């Protein structure tokens, strides 16, 4: 592939130096969307998004292990700026990611046979083909010779792809409906521009039998695909002026993301603002609720050695970040027989903030016809208080306390026990439980234990006894390796996938795939998730799968 970087190191759109001859010389093309150009949303867009994700999960990093390069231009340098969501899969990451990925995935029988050098570009094409009408397309002859190893999908606000007809309103759907829909553009790396134009032209014809028509523009190292030719051309024209890679927030977020095999980014505020006028959401009072959502999130999927796969992420500008003043504690002291645990620090404060955010958000949607069709937030809270006989949010906050840990037991007895231990105002928490039990007609058989300033609540006496005593879950290697940053986390979850399956379904399954399922779960030592809520609206996230 050619390098499209400027001498100064900035990402410059390949369309600045090469454009397909049929690009229209119009200005601000995404904002001048011709609603008549796309009769309806082409199914390949949905299928393509699913296919990209499936490809990553199936192990796309193993493609081309023999060519450990990891260089070349990235798809964000070909897409126009202004997206609210972006996902890319890189089949040509760094050498370390390829080797670790190959060794990690070979531990699972279901994947082992797929890692013998198969072209996984073909795998994603076949995933997309049925929904796009490409079942009769020969990948090896008509697609493989020109398609590259990087794919990305970007979504743009409806008002950016609004109609240009005199009677068209911003966000009008291509099919003439009222609810806004985002504009979706797919960037596909190409190794042969002429071959890509010829191949995509055939795909466009094959996909157009039902009235839809694939649009595309090929320039530089990428082809931009959209639901119509007009939209593809406008995307290419806008990218020539400003690429997503040059978007300040986007580039800053991805610069901190690090290396990986798949990257996802979303600007929640831009997303929710884009759909604030959606009539369907308005009927539910959602615009105001969505208006309270903020922050930009970036996630990277990567291999951390041959025995760990993780998704790490960071949120910036989130309204609810910073709720906790201390890390969660006590997870490692849960029973060793636990197969699923969760812990949250300062959950009482999180409840209060959530209520305040909901109240503010729903107050913002109090105008208009939608507000006349549903009760206000205050009315809903009063009704909940009346029905349960409690005070909100303070009584609910008491159930979460300043430290809560919960566990599902997976002993061999055949009895599934669930329970929680919470540090809180025990008297108030028990009073709330009494009220909820009474409101439920007394059909809430919970066992309670008081342990100093902690309250233990469980589904069985045995589980309550286990939570009262100090356990040794923290000595489980799968627990500690899956939660490497537990000491700083404000929220944590851990699951023994094999143990959980045994506890719920039993080891002796009569399903034909039972043995295969057990074999694929056997290498897994644990699945962990942590979130650390920082200051100034930031938070970090880690989802980690570790094997033996």
Secondary structure, 3 states (H helix, E strand, C coil): CCCCECCCCCECCHHHCCCCCCCCCCCCHHHHECHHHCCCCCHHHHHHHHHHHHHHHHCHHHCCCCCCCCCCCCHHHCCECCEEEEEEEECCCCHHHHHHHHHHHCCCHHHHCCCCCCCHHHHHHHHHHHHHCCCCCCHHHHCCCCEEEEEEEEEECCCCCCECCCCCCCCCCCCCCCCCCCEEEEEEEECCHHHHHHHHHHHHHHHCCCCCCCEEEEECCEEEEECCHHHHHHHHHHHHHCEHHHCHHHHHHHHCCCCCCEEEEEEHHHHHHHCCCCHHHHHCCHHHHHHCCCCEEEEEEEECCCCEEEEEEEEECCCCCCCCCCCCCCCCCCCCCEEEEEEEECHHHHHHHHHHHHHHHHHCCCCCHHHHCCCCHHHHHHHHHHHHCCCCCHHHHHHHCCEEEEEEECCCCCCCCEEEEEECCHHHHHHHHHHHHHHCCCCCCCEEEEECCEEEEECCHHHHHHHHCCCCHHHCHHHHHHCCCHHHCCEEEEECHHHHHHHHHCCCCCCCCHHHHHHHHHCEEEEEEEEEECCCCCEEEEEEEEEC
